[in-house]
Amino acid sequence: MLKPLIAVLGTVLLVGCAHTGTGSQPDAAARSRFTDDPYPSTYRPITAAPVLISGATILTGTGERLEGADVLLRGGRIEAIGSNLPASADATRVDGRGKWVTPGLIDIHSHLGVYPSPGVSAHSDGNEMTGPVTANVWAEHSVWPQDPGFLAAMAGGITTLQVLPGSANLVGGRGVTLKNVPSTSYQGMKFPDAPWGMKMACGENPKRVYGQKGGPATRMANVAGYRAAFIDAAEYLKKNKSGGESEGDKDNGKRDLKLDTLAAAINGDIKVHIHCYRADEMTTMLDLAREFGFKVAAFHHGVEAYKIADRLAAEGVCGALWADWWGFKMEAFDGIQENIALVDRPKNGCAIVHSDSEEGIQRLNQEAAKAMANAKRAGIEITPEHAILWLTANPAKAMGIDGQTGTLEAGKMADVVLWNGNPFSVYAHAEQVYVDGARVYDRNDASRQPKSDFMLGQDGAIGGVL
């Protein structure tokens, strides 16, 4: 898929996720059954020489800012961060003076690959609008790796993204976490051992889609639909607590893909991500989670999240939010530009800047910068070393991959962006992007500006980087 980088990528080897509402904990057999992956990741890091970036301003993603510091990448991992780091003779040395280094950016809410560019009906694979609960479908089975949007996002510093189903259904299905690297299959992008996310949606979308199809047509029917689905899942868990049949119930061993996903969400093995705008509906969904024993990882969009910021922080729920989208439908009417800052403000607050856009993902750093500016006008000063958490550490936490990426710490994946200056400046560009220590993008080297097979022979107008 990457003709200009064939020499670099020639080394890529493509070879073949709490508790229940009933109070019981299913054993390992049941858990493995619900989260068994017959389509495993074949991602392998690109082999690369060690890299030493020296003399840069480094935002670690842990709240620290280091001036004139070095970061050493080796064997696909971050080996060290500090001053005057030694490097072996075979290391590639990058002068970071006057430049900034951050962890690779993470978009927790993307539809790249399932709604790719060009946006034609033949590519519309994100919403399975055949029933209000389609927990059986997996977004990864719709991902088109040739989507030019992946590489446009790479040029914006995106190294990891969660691709989710759309929001037409009460339960839309499983999302998948991808490493943002070129591949001929989605499995070659699939983040190794990352938990799946389960997409849910409340509010206007499900009732608009199904109001003329027999329901749900109201918000009260939405909630009844969630409850019915989780009641079935709780019963499924109970039947499968031994991972197979028990005397007197010969249907225990029958597989149900929809209930597998819902049961794994109750177990905590699949992260629950909910499209929800209004504060009152978010509180209802938190109560729903308590009723059935699952945890909400993040509310997405959440234009009224600021109204319940304290509760979100107290319950460890992140808000994956836009900087300033609002007013485009009734449930988005009461948004404010200080939303991200107010969700971030309480102790243990977890704010995330997301895109939900094939264009916005290319400038996620600028979206965060807008949130910083809006906060400042409200008297809330947010430093770059803190704001970078919105784009790296916090999404990694909500996606269950924070042990591997999201911060610049020794031993973690070497997902790194070198910026030409402060990444929260309107003039900022990602000059170099590293995924597992391999330089996959270089703004100043045309041979390291990958193109999708789909774009070969095109004039660059579709899915190009602006």
ABEGO torsion letter per residue (X at the ends): XBAAAAAAAAABBBBXXXBBAAGBBBBAAAAAAAABBABBBABBBBBBBBBBBBGBBBBAGAGBBBBGBBBBBBGGBBABBEBGBBBBAABBBBBABGBBBBBBBBBABBABGABBOBBBAAABAABBBABABBAABBAAAABBAABAAAAAAAAAGBABBBBBBBAABABAEBBBBBBBBBBABAAAABBBGBBBBBBBBBEAAAAAAAAAAGOBABAAAAAAAAAAAAAAAAAAAAAAAAGBBBBGBAAAABBBAAAAAAAAAAAGABBBBBBBABAAAAAAAAAAAAAAGBBBABBBGGAAAAAAAAAAAAAGBBBBBBAABBGABAAAAABBAAAAAAAAABBGBBBBBBAGBAAAAAAAAAAAAAAAAAAAAAGBBBBAAAAAAAABAAAAAAAGAAAABGBBBBGBBBBBBBBABBAABAABBBABBBBGGBBABBAABAAABBBBAAABGBAGABGBBX
